[in-house]
């Protein structure tokens, strides 16, 4: 462009040059020297262009064959001076145009252009200049390649990096240590740790490695999440240089690289060794080393050592104070962190994003979501912009308290600030973007907005999802959504192979199995844990296995898992107590409680909640009252609403309704809905209409009315024969838009899960099922079963009530289980609602008649989950707290089934069953 400018007139020439200069009479070499001097004095691009124009007009850049070598050299130097002037005035495009027309084109100025692009953040332009200089005839040198490789690393472009690597090999610079070190650093920044290690191995095999080579590969392993390997390499570095009889050359960069590895591993002994090495080699004075030491001591929980390092530092910068502030926050010293933060603000110290993020994280750890958001607001007012760490801390705060609206605001802010761009130019998900997306999935899941969480999950391609992405989504479905989907996602995760499950993923999958009572799937996951040689000693995995087996009715397996857990915590003991309590072994649960006390573990409110639960389901009213009183007297614990709800249920099951009402009136706080629901359930059991109406009115005053409470009241009226009040209650439900959830039962079999509704005739074998059920009822009537028609809550005659009871979903599931199961196979039935008393009795007699092992579990699911069920699906259950968690009845074992005979004999149940069976049959 500039070479084709028109010839300037005499006016423009006079404006540039002094009138005393006689340009026409000077030789070309004199002109070249004069123009070169003028170019050095230029301070603006416009003046350089005018001089450039005059040079072109006089043909000083033309290379004619007749010219001498001296004139050619003069033209070359003049062209170089023009390019240098353009570079000095920040006109890289003009400089590039000049350099492309010089022959030979000097690589030095190309390197300066590339360096300028990198300093200005124009990494794409720096990469492009590498190939433009080659087309101009210049050859890249050992300065060019490190600069271009740095640009590729900053772009995180693996593809561009490999292209430059190929050019390096083609240019015979693959033996240059500076270029090879740049290759290691580039591959590290692109996340290609294997390639970085391969280049490093080639360097060391040739013996051209230096301290920068080792620093680069150590930093690559730290960044790549392999700090242990980084520590080993650092130790190997010292031995390698010692074997070569070289002086130890670990420098400041070496220490700054390796200390984060110690922090990641919480490797305090190694950190102290490195600290000692820094003192011996007089490197501790460096502010970067001091800051790294403060960080590693803080992350190892040694705040006093961190403070000692800061006191010994001659110079402290903002990173120093931020490291101390972050250390206080991470170690739970929130008071000290707040005081330091306020001191920094009072002394007008620079508060960057690290300081603000530390305070937000501190509030988040304490569960103070609103305070964390207030600090974020102050951060914005101060003009500091958040980073990915800030957003993740805010989302964690919102997730901990279920603050959905605030979480959505944080999500919107992250979008506005561009902190969660899904893909870059090379379709690579940025690491920090994936961290923010994982935090968003976790936040939406814990705020029970599973749909939004799933949308973000689906926006991440399968190959880019890491183990955290899968785990937070599976955990969200397992805890707050559809447990079926959680297990489906777990299966997809295993099939796609983009990430392997860790202990947390396994725990989430086991949680879903526990909710669904899917013993077979739970056993498969347990087998997977064994096959993959997971660390089964991880206590929370063992606790999840224990819970899964107990909720699936296999208490013996739960006991074995407990016995094999080497390091048991309070959750382990509490889970085992819950298992025995839900199976009706209240005495065993109390024995476990006493043994837990002897181990010295702290007894907390949750432990007593389980104790009261076990007493309630075993009919041990006196023991339950004693433990309730001992909470405050002997342990100094304050009973909460859940403890009082368990107490009311305990008294209600024992028929002591007036005592339960007195306990409610004597509560030190206003009774909440959970208390009145417990009382209403007790009134349903004992058909107390007056007290049931009183409890229901209290619930209406609290604004708590759903299908469960309305159904309980309706059933109370039906048992008492108050059919007009039953109609009134149902009218109230319709008027309020409340629909009763349909009862359904499902049974696990070889071909999947089969679902039955009341009076269901949709199954292909329904004729055989009803025929077998009719035969079953006749057989159990012969051995003492009497239909309890009070559980047929309809205003019809007794004969019609018998028929209605026959069509209950539990009985249909039992008949199908007997029809389709082989001898000795346990029959596992799950119902979404409470099992009625008549079905409970019928199933017990069914065991005596057919002598089979029957497990019945009851819970609660949403109507939408019930409607989508079919013969091949397992339903998600949302277990209600009241009536007291869920209830599971285990009927005795088949004699040929696997069971612990010693335990059954200890309970006295096996002998009792054998004698009753002989007597009746």
Long-range contacts (C-beta under 8 A, 24 or more apart in sequence): 1-97, 2-49, 2-52, 2-53, 2-56, 2-94, 2-97, 2-98, 3-56, 3-61, 3-97, 3-101, 5-52, 5-53, 5-56, 7-57, 8-50, 8-53, 8-54, 8-57, 12-50, 13-54, 16-47, 16-50, 16-51, 16-54, 23-58, 28-58, 28-60, 28-71, 28-74, 29-70, 29-71, 29-74, 31-58, 31-60, 32-60, 32-74, 32-75, 32-77, 32-78, 35-60, 35-78, 35-81, 36-77, 36-78, 36-81, 39-81, 39-82, 39-84, 39-85, 40-81, 40-85, 42-85, 42-89, 43-89, 44-89, 45-86, 45-89, 45-90, 45-91, 45-94, 48-82, 48-85, 48-86, 48-89, 48-91, 48-94, 49-94, 51-82, 52-82, 52-98, 55-82, 61-101, 63-103, 76-102, 76-104, 80-106, 80-109, 83-109, 84-109, 87-112, 87-113, 87-116, 90-116, 92-116, 92-117, 92-125, 96-129, 96-132, 99-133, 99-136, 99-138, 100-132, 100-135, 100-136, 102-136, 103-137, 104-137, 104-138, 105-133, 105-136, 105-137, 105-138, 106-138, 107-133, 107-138, 107-139, 107-140, 107-141, 107-143, 107-144, 110-136, 110-138, 110-144, 111-141, 111-143, 111-144, 111-147, 114-144, 114-147, 114-148, 114-151, 115-147, 117-151, 118-147, 118-150, 118-151, 118-154, 123-151, 123-152, 123-154, 123-155, 124-151, 124-155, 126-151, 127-151, 127-152, 127-155, 127-157, 127-160, 127-164, 130-164, 130-167, 139-171, 140-167, 140-171, 140-173, 141-173, 142-173, 142-176, 142-178, 142-179, 145-171, 145-173, 145-176, 145-179, 145-182, 146-178, 146-179, 146-181, 146-182, 149-179, 149-182, 149-183, 149-185, 149-186, 150-182, 150-185, 150-186, 152-186, 152-190, 153-185, 153-186, 153-188, 153-189, 153-190, 154-189, 156-189, 156-190, 156-191, 156-424, 156-426, 156-428, 156-430, 157-190, 157-425, 157-426, 158-187, 158-190, 158-191, 158-192, 158-426, 158-428, 159-426, 161-186, 161-187, 161-190, 161-192, 174-202, 175-206, 175-208, 177-203, 177-208, 177-209, 177-210, 177-212, 177-213, 180-208, 180-213, 181-210, 181-212, 181-213, 181-216, 184-213, 184-216, 184-217, 184-220, 185-216, 185-219, 185-220, 187-220, 188-216, 188-217, 188-219, 188-220, 188-223, 188-224, 189-223, 191-224, 191-431, 193-220, 193-221, 193-224, 193-226, 196-220, 204-240, 209-240, 210-249, 211-237, 211-249, 211-250, 211-251, 211-253, 211-254, 212-253, 214-254, 215-251, 215-253, 215-254, 215-257, 218-254, 218-257, 218-258, 218-261, 219-257, 221-261, 222-257, 222-258, 222-260, 222-261, 222-264, 227-260, 227-261, 227-262, 227-264, 227-265, 228-261, 228-265, 230-257, 230-258, 230-261, 231-258, 231-261, 231-262, 231-265, 231-267, 231-270, 234-258, 234-261, 248-281, 250-277, 250-281, 251-283, 252-283, 252-286, 252-288, 252-289, 255-283, 255-289, 255-292, 256-288, 256-289, 256-292, 259-289, 259-292, 259-293, 259-295, 259-296, 260-292, 260-295, 260-296, 262-296, 262-300, 263-295, 263-296, 263-299, 263-300, 264-299, 266-299, 266-300, 266-301, 267-300, 268-300, 268-302, 271-296, 271-297, 271-300, 275-309, 284-312, 285-313, 285-314, 287-313, 287-315, 287-316, 287-317, 287-319, 287-320, 290-316, 290-320, 291-317, 291-319, 291-320, 291-323, 294-320, 294-323, 294-324, 294-327, 295-323, 295-326, 295-327, 297-327, 298-323, 298-324, 298-326, 298-327, 298-328, 298-330, 298-331, 299-327, 299-330, 301-331, 303-327, 303-328, 303-331, 303-333, 318-349, 318-350, 318-352, 318-355, 319-354, 321-349, 321-355, 322-352, 322-354, 322-355, 322-358, 325-354, 325-355, 325-358, 325-359, 326-354, 326-358, 326-361, 328-358, 328-362, 329-358, 329-359, 329-361, 329-362, 329-365, 330-361, 332-365, 334-362, 334-363, 334-365, 334-366, 337-362, 338-362, 351-382, 351-384, 352-384, 353-379, 353-384, 353-385, 353-386, 353-387, 353-389, 353-390, 356-382, 356-384, 356-386, 356-390, 357-386, 357-387, 357-389, 357-390, 357-393, 360-390, 360-393, 360-394, 360-397, 361-389, 361-393, 363-397, 364-393, 364-394, 364-396, 364-397, 364-400, 367-397, 367-400, 367-401, 368-397, 369-397, 369-398, 369-400, 369-401, 369-403, 369-406, 370-403, 370-406, 372-397, 373-397, 373-406, 385-417, 386-413, 386-417, 386-419, 387-419, 387-432, 388-419, 388-432, 388-433, 388-435, 388-436, 391-419, 391-420, 391-436, 391-439, 392-435, 392-436, 392-439, 395-436, 395-439, 395-440, 395-442, 395-443, 396-439, 396-442, 396-443, 398-443, 398-447, 399-439, 399-442, 399-443, 399-445, 399-446, 399-447, 400-446, 402-446, 402-447, 402-448, 403-447, 404-444, 404-447, 404-448, 404-449, 407-443, 407-444, 407-447, 410-443, 411-440, 411-443, 414-440, 422-459, 422-460, 429-460, 429-461, 429-464, 434-460, 434-464, 434-466, 434-469, 437-469, 438-466, 438-468, 438-469, 438-472, 441-469, 441-472, 441-473, 441-476, 442-472, 442-475, 442-476, 444-476, 445-472, 445-473, 445-475, 445-476, 445-477, 445-479, 445-480, 445-481, 446-476, 446-479, 446-480, 448-480, 448-481, 450-476, 450-477, 450-480, 450-481, 450-482, 462-496, 462-498, 463-496, 463-498, 464-498, 465-498, 465-499, 466-498, 466-499, 467-499, 467-500, 467-501, 467-502, 467-505, 469-499, 470-499, 470-501, 470-505, 471-501, 471-502, 471-504, 471-505, 471-508, 474-505, 474-508, 474-509, 474-512, 475-504, 475-508, 475-511, 477-512, 478-508, 478-509, 478-511, 478-512, 478-515, 479-508, 479-511, 481-876, 482-865, 482-876, 483-511, 483-512, 483-513, 483-515, 483-516, 483-874, 483-876, 483-877, 484-512, 484-516, 484-873, 484-874, 484-875, 484-876, 485-876, 486-511, 486-512, 487-512, 487-513, 487-516, 487-518, 487-521, 487-874, 490-525, 494-528, 503-534, 503-535, 503-538, 503-540, 503-541, 506-534, 506-541, 506-544, 507-540, 507-541, 507-544, 510-541, 510-544, 510-545, 510-547, 510-548, 511-544, 511-547, 511-548, 513-548, 513-552, 514-544, 514-547, 514-548, 514-551, 514-552, 515-551, 515-876, 515-877, 515-879, 516-830, 516-874, 516-875, 516-876, 516-877, 517-551, 517-552, 517-553, 517-748, 517-828, 517-830, 517-857, 517-877, 518-552, 518-748, 518-874, 519-549, 519-552, 519-553, 519-554, 519-748, 519-828, 520-748, 522-548, 522-549, 522-552, 536-564, 537-565, 537-566, 537-567, 539-565, 539-567, 539-568, 539-569, 539-571, 539-572, 540-571, 542-572, 543-569, 543-571, 543-572, 543-575, 546-572, 546-575, 546-576, 546-579, 547-575, 547-578, 547-579, 549-579, 550-575, 550-576, 550-578, 550-579, 550-582, 550-583, 551-582, 551-857, 551-886, 551-888, 552-828, 552-855, 553-583, 553-826, 553-828, 553-855, 553-857, 553-888, 553-890, 555-579, 555-580, 555-583, 555-585, 555-890, 556-899, 556-900, 556-903, 568-599, 569-601, 570-596, 570-601, 570-602, 570-604, 570-606, 570-607, 573-599, 573-601, 573-607, 574-606, 574-607, 574-610, 577-607, 577-610, 577-611, 577-614, 578-610, 578-613, 578-614, 580-614, 581-610, 581-613, 581-614, 581-615, 581-617, 581-618, 582-613, 582-617, 582-885, 582-886, 582-887, 582-888, 583-888, 583-890, 584-617, 584-618, 584-889, 584-890, 585-614, 585-618, 585-907, 586-614, 586-615, 586-617, 586-618, 586-619, 586-620, 586-623, 587-618, 587-620, 589-614, 589-618, 590-614, 590-615, 590-620, 590-623, 603-635, 603-637, 604-637, 605-631, 605-637, 605-638, 605-639, 605-640, 605-643, 608-635, 608-637, 608-639, 608-643, 609-642, 609-643, 609-646, 612-643, 612-646, 612-647, 612-650, 613-646, 613-884, 613-885, 615-650, 616-646, 616-649, 616-650, 616-653, 616-884, 617-653, 617-884, 617-887, 619-653, 619-654, 621-650, 621-651, 621-653, 621-654, 621-656, 624-650, 625-650, 641-669, 641-671, 641-672, 641-674, 641-675, 642-674, 642-881, 644-671, 644-675, 645-674, 645-675, 645-677, 645-678, 645-881, 645-882, 645-884, 646-678, 646-884, 648-675, 648-678, 648-679, 648-682, 649-678, 649-681, 649-682, 649-882, 649-883, 649-884, 651-682, 652-678, 652-679, 652-681, 652-682, 652-683, 652-685, 652-686, 653-682, 653-685, 655-686, 657-682, 657-683, 657-686, 657-688, 657-691, 661-691, 671-698, 672-702, 673-699, 673-702, 673-704, 674-881, 674-882, 676-702, 676-704, 677-704, 677-708, 677-709, 677-712, 677-882, 677-883, 678-882, 678-883, 678-884, 680-709, 680-712, 680-713, 681-712, 681-882, 681-883, 683-712, 683-716, 684-712, 684-715, 684-716, 684-719, 687-716, 687-719, 687-720, 688-716, 689-716, 689-717, 689-720, 689-722, 692-716, 705-736, 705-738, 706-738, 707-733, 707-738, 707-739, 707-740, 707-741, 708-860, 708-880, 710-738, 710-740, 711-740, 714-793, 715-793, 718-793, 718-794, 719-790, 719-793, 723-795, 726-793, 726-795, 739-863, 741-832, 741-833, 741-860, 741-861, 741-862, 741-863, 741-866, 742-863, 742-866, 743-808, 743-809, 743-831, 743-832, 743-833, 744-809, 744-831, 744-832, 744-866, 744-869, 744-875, 745-809, 745-810, 745-812, 745-813, 745-829, 745-830, 745-831, 745-832, 746-813, 746-829, 746-830, 746-869, 746-874, 746-875, 747-813, 747-816, 747-817, 747-827, 747-828, 747-829, 747-830, 748-828, 748-874, 749-817, 749-820, 749-821, 750-820, 751-871, 751-872, 752-871, 752-872, 752-873, 752-874, 753-871, 753-872, 753-873, 753-874, 753-875, 754-813, 754-816, 754-871, 755-869, 755-870, 755-871, 755-873, 755-875, 756-809, 756-812, 756-813, 756-816, 757-809, 758-807, 758-808, 758-809, 759-807, 760-807, 760-809, 760-812, 763-816, 763-871, 765-816, 765-819, 768-819, 769-812, 769-815, 769-816, 769-819, 770-812, 770-815, 772-815, 772-818, 772-819, 773-806, 773-811, 773-812, 773-814, 773-815, 774-806, 776-811, 776-814, 776-815, 776-818, 776-846, 776-849, 776-850, 777-806, 777-842, 779-849, 780-842, 780-845, 780-846, 780-848, 780-849, 783-845, 783-848, 783-849, 783-920, 783-921, 784-845, 784-920, 785-841, 785-842, 785-845, 787-838, 787-842, 788-837, 788-838, 788-841, 789-838, 791-836, 791-837, 791-838, 791-839, 792-838, 805-838, 805-839, 808-836, 808-838, 808-839, 810-835, 810-836, 810-839, 810-843, 810-856, 811-839, 811-842, 811-843, 814-842, 814-843, 814-846, 814-854, 817-852, 817-854, 818-846, 818-850, 818-852, 821-852, 823-852, 823-894, 823-896, 824-852, 824-853, 824-894, 824-896, 824-897, 825-852, 825-853, 826-852, 826-853, 826-854, 826-855, 826-894, 826-897, 827-852, 827-853, 827-854, 827-855, 828-855, 828-857, 829-854, 829-855, 829-856, 829-857, 830-856, 830-857, 830-858, 830-859, 830-875, 830-877, 831-856, 831-857, 831-858, 831-859, 832-858, 832-859, 832-860, 832-861, 832-865, 832-866, 832-875, 832-877, 833-858, 833-860, 834-858, 834-883, 834-887, 835-889, 840-889, 843-889, 843-891, 844-891, 847-891, 847-892, 848-916, 848-917, 848-920, 848-921, 851-894, 851-895, 851-917, 852-894, 853-891, 853-892, 853-893, 853-894, 853-897, 854-890, 854-891, 855-888, 855-889, 855-890, 855-891, 856-888, 856-889, 856-891, 857-886, 857-887, 857-888, 857-889, 858-886, 858-887, 858-888, 859-886, 860-886
